[in-house]
Amino acid sequence: MDVAAAKMIGAGLATIGLAGAGIGIGLIFGNFVSAGIRNPSAAGGMFGNVILGFALTEATGLFALVVAFMILFL
């Protein structure tokens, strides 16, 4: 197998983490909306935790993207 082809396959596999980040972000905000509908007075207090969860989930997706770029260009 050619080295360039192996790099492309590896980078493609590394980007699977981006799909996981997208699913995680959807779950975080979907559950926040569901909880906010059930108890609107508590929604304001939960928002900080939601943003923290979003940031951590997005960070894992960015790490996967960085790994994919490292595989391609290094």
C-alpha positions in Angstrom: 0.0 0.0 0.0 1.2 3.4 -0.9 2.1 5.7 2.0 0.0 8.6 0.7 -3.1 6.3 0.5 -2.4 5.1 4.1 -2.3 8.7 5.3 -5.6 9.5 3.6 -7.3 6.4 5.2 -5.8 7.3 8.6 -7.0 10.9 8.4 -10.4 9.8 7.4 -10.6 7.4 10.3 -9.4 10.1 12.7 -12.3 12.4 11.7 -14.8 9.9 13.1 -14.4 11.8 16.4 -16.0 14.8 14.7 -19.2 12.8 14.3 -19.1 11.9 17.9 -18.8 15.5 18.9 -21.8 16.5 16.8 -23.9 13.8 18.4 -22.7 14.9 21.9 -23.5 18.5 21.3 -27.0 17.6 20.0 -27.6 15.5 23.1 -26.4 18.2 25.4 -28.7 20.9 24.0 -31.6 18.6 23.4 -31.6 17.5 27.1 -31.2 21.2 28.2 -34.3 22.2 26.2 -36.2 19.2 27.6 -35.2 20.1 31.1 -36.0 23.8 30.5 -39.5 22.9 29.4 -40.1 20.8 32.5 -38.8 23.4 35.0 -38.3 26.9 33.4 -37.2 28.5 36.7 -34.2 26.2 36.9 -33.1 26.7 33.2 -31.1 29.8 34.0 -29.0 28.0 36.6 -28.3 25.1 34.3 -27.0 27.2 31.4 -23.5 27.5 32.7 -23.2 23.7 33.0 -24.6 23.4 29.4 -22.0 25.7 28.0 -19.2 23.9 29.9 -20.5 20.5 28.5 -20.6 22.1 25.0 -17.0 23.3 25.3 -15.6 20.0 26.5 -17.5 18.1 23.8 -16.3 20.5 21.1 -12.8 20.2 22.4 -12.8 16.4 21.7 -13.9 17.1 18.2 -11.2 19.6 17.7 -8.6 17.2 19.0 -9.8 14.6 16.4 -9.5 17.3 13.7 -5.9 18.2 14.8 -4.9 14.5 14.8 -6.3 14.2 11.3 -4.3 17.2 10.1 -1.2 15.9 11.8 -1.6 12.6 10.0 -2.0 14.3 6.6 0.7 17.0 6.8 3.4 15.6 9.1 
